[in-house]
Amino acid sequence: MSTESQIFRFKFSDEFIGQLTPFAKLHQHSDRNTYKEEWKRWVENNDEIILNETTRLTELGYNGNITDKMYKSGRYYFRNKKEQQPRKRRQYVSIEHEVIEIMDTHINSNLDTKPSVSYGHFSESYSTQLDEEMTRLLDEGLTRDTIKDKFKKTFKNRYFLITKA
């Protein structure tokens, strides 16, 4: 009994994509007829990599028209594809453990109220601790609005964790 998984999406190899993308970008704004003529010329000049890719896809089980797949991919996909630069992640700044413990204590003693109401009571009752934590987070480079949202989100997440446990 074979345990091979069936492939539903046949992708081109990175080597082939590296050859097709520059061609597609070069003729990105060409009209349909010009693109077709240039495609024929490109196919003649790159017959070896096209043959290799055709063989590879056929061995994987693709039974469609591979050159048509190549043409359409170049014409409609690779010509508009943009190079994506990885985004730089921002540094995560956590809330002090003491503040989280205060939140947990408050939540446990007010489980009968809605999270929004409970957060209102919490922010009034523990305003000095929240102000101290806000000062520390401001020194870390966060804005006041971001810190307020962070307190509220942390409180509601803690509330959910405690009530669902």
C-alpha positions in Angstrom: 0.0 0.0 0.0 1.5 3.4 -1.1 1.5 6.2 1.4 2.4 8.9 -1.1 0.4 12.1 -0.8 -1.4 13.4 -3.9 -0.2 16.8 -5.2 -2.9 19.2 -6.1 -0.8 22.3 -6.8 2.3 21.9 -9.0 4.8 24.6 -8.4 7.7 25.5 -10.6 11.2 25.0 -9.2 13.1 28.0 -7.8 15.6 27.7 -10.6 12.9 28.0 -13.3 11.2 30.8 -11.5 14.5 32.6 -11.3 14.6 32.5 -15.2 11.0 33.2 -15.9 10.5 36.2 -13.5 13.0 38.5 -15.2 11.5 37.8 -18.6 8.0 38.5 -17.2 9.2 41.7 -15.6 10.9 42.9 -18.8 7.7 42.4 -20.8 5.4 43.5 -18.0 3.9 46.4 -20.0 4.0 44.8 -23.5 0.8 44.2 -25.3 -0.5 40.7 -25.9 1.0 40.1 -29.4 4.4 41.5 -28.5 4.5 39.4 -25.4 3.6 36.3 -27.4 6.4 36.9 -29.9 8.9 37.5 -27.2 7.7 34.4 -25.4 8.3 32.3 -28.4 11.8 33.7 -28.7 12.4 33.1 -24.9 11.2 29.5 -25.2 13.7 28.9 -28.1 16.6 30.4 -26.1 15.7 28.6 -22.9 14.7 25.2 -24.2 17.0 23.3 -21.8 15.5 24.7 -18.6 12.0 24.3 -20.0 12.7 20.7 -20.8 14.1 20.1 -17.3 11.1 21.7 -15.7 8.7 19.8 -18.0 10.4 16.5 -17.1 10.3 17.4 -13.4 6.5 18.3 -13.4 5.6 15.2 -15.5 7.5 13.0 -13.0 5.5 14.6 -10.2 2.3 13.7 -11.9 1.2 16.9 -13.7 -0.7 15.9 -16.9 -1.7 19.3 -18.2 -0.1 21.5 -20.9 3.1 22.6 -19.1 4.2 25.2 -21.6 0.8 26.8 -21.4 1.1 26.8 -17.6 4.5 28.5 -18.0 3.1 31.1 -20.4 0.2 32.0 -18.2 2.3 32.1 -15.0 4.7 34.5 -16.7 2.0 36.6 -18.3 -0.4 36.9 -15.4 1.5 36.2 -12.2 5.2 36.7 -12.3 5.1 40.0 -14.1 3.2 41.7 -11.3 4.9 39.9 -8.4 6.8 42.2 -6.1 9.9 41.4 -4.1 8.8 41.4 -0.5 11.1 42.6 2.1 10.7 40.9 5.5 9.2 43.2 8.0 11.2 44.1 11.1 9.4 42.9 14.2 9.0 45.4 17.0 10.5 44.5 20.4 7.8 43.1 22.7 7.6 44.8 26.1 5.8 42.8 28.8 3.9 44.1 31.8 5.6 43.5 35.1 4.6 40.3 36.9 3.4 42.2 40.0 0.8 44.0 37.9 -0.4 40.8 36.4 -0.8 39.2 39.8 -2.8 42.3 40.9 -5.0 41.8 37.8 -5.5 38.1 38.6 -6.4 38.8 42.2 -9.0 41.5 41.2 -10.5 39.2 38.5 -10.8 36.3 41.0 -12.6 38.5 43.5 -15.0 40.0 40.8 -15.9 37.0 38.6 -19.6 38.0 38.7 -19.1 41.2 36.7 -18.5 41.8 33.0 -14.9 42.2 31.9 -15.4 45.8 30.8 -17.0 46.8 34.2 -14.4 44.8 36.1 -11.6 46.6 34.2 -13.1 50.0 35.1 -13.1 49.1 38.8 -9.6 47.7 38.5 -8.2 50.8 36.8 -9.8 53.0 39.5 -8.7 50.8 42.4 -5.1 50.3 41.4 -4.4 53.6 39.7 -1.1 54.1 41.5 0.3 50.8 40.4 -0.9 51.4 36.9 0.7 54.8 36.9 4.0 53.4 38.0 3.9 50.7 35.4 2.9 53.3 32.8 6.0 55.3 33.7 8.2 52.3 33.3 6.6 51.5 29.9 7.0 55.1 28.7 10.7 54.7 29.5 10.7 51.6 27.3 9.5 53.7 24.4 5.7 53.0 24.3 3.1 55.7 23.9 0.4 56.5 26.4 -2.4 55.2 24.1 -0.5 52.0 23.4 0.1 51.4 27.1 -3.6 52.0 28.0 -4.6 49.5 25.2 -1.9 47.1 26.5 -3.4 47.2 30.1 -6.9 46.7 28.8 -6.0 43.9 26.5 -3.9 42.1 29.1 -6.7 42.5 31.7 -9.3 41.0 29.3 -7.0 38.2 28.3 -6.3 37.4 32.0 -10.1 37.5 32.6 -10.7 35.1 29.8 -8.0 32.7 31.0 -9.3 32.7 34.5 -13.0 32.2 33.6 -12.3 29.5 31.0 -9.9 27.5 33.3 
